[in-house]
């Protein structure tokens, strides 16, 4: 097994980010421009799922294949790769949602008041 496989999880996350990043610029989703809004949206996801993962890891219900993660762990033995997953995937989802809204001119009820 190559040492590059240690970056498999991170590679998938990078591919997800690159696959959706263009939406910010070409469809003007303004996800990254609304930094506080993005943080307030992603932070609960990171907190809830980190707690869930910490519990599952501590109970032996959840493990990570050491061949495919960097080996860097955070609190409660959660791999850094997993914490990044909780950040990256919601961002990609929000970008996708906002892209559909932009392309279809749909309202979600949270549009800026003029």
N, C-alpha and C positions, 0 to 999 in steps of 0.2 A: 504494500500500500504506500503510495507516495505521500510526502509531507504536504503536498498541495491539497489532499483530501481534508486536512484539518480546516481548510477554509471553505468547505463545501456549503455550510450553512450561511456563512457571510456572502458567498458568491451568489446564492439564490436571492438573498436580501438585496444585494447590489443590482442584480438583474431586475428585480421588482421595481426598485427606485428608478433605474434607467428607463424601464419600460413605461413608466407613468410620468416622469419628469417633464417630458416634452409638452404634456397637457397644460402645464402652468404657463408656458410661453406661447404656444400656438392657439390655444382655446381661451387663454386669459382667465384661468380659473381663480387666480389671486389667493390660492391656499397659503403659499409661503409668505405672501405680503401681509397676511393677517396673522402675525406670529402669536400674539396673545390668545387669539381664538383657537389656533391650532394647538397650542400648549394646553389650554383648558379642555380641549377635546381629547387629546391623547393621554394626558396625565392620569385620568381615572382608569383608563384601560391598562396602563402600565402598573398602577398600584394594585388593582383588583387581580389581574392575572399573575403578577409577581407573588402576591400572597397565596393565591391558589397553587402556583408552581412550588413555592416553598413548602407548603403543606404536603403536597403530593410527593415531593422529593424526600422529605423527612419521613413520610410513612412508607417509603419504598414503592409507591404506586407509579412513579414516573422517573425515568432515567434518560440519559443522553448518551449516545454512542460516542465515545471519546475519539474515535477515528474521524469524526466529521465535525467536531467543534474545536475551537481554538485551545481549549483547556483553561482559559481565563474565567474565573468564577467571581461572582459578586456575593452579596449577602445571602445567607441561607443556601449556599452551594448552587445558586442558579447561574448557569453559564451566561457570560456576557452576550453571546450569540442570541440567547433566548430573550434577554431584555431588549436587545436591538430589534428582534422580531416584533415585540409588543409596541415598538415605536414605528418601525418601517411599514408594516402591513396596514395599520390604521391610516397612515399618511397616504399610502397608495390607494386605499379605499376612498378616502375623502377626495383625492385628486380625480379619481374615476367618476365619483358621484357629481362633483362640480363640473367635470367635463361634459357629462350627459346633460346637466342643467343648462350649461352654456350653449351646447349644440342644439338643444331642443327648445331653448328659451323657456324652460320650466321654472316655476317659482316653488320654493320650499317653505315660505313663510318667514324667512329670516333675512330678507333682502334689506339693504341699507335704505333708510328713510331719506327722502330727498327734500 
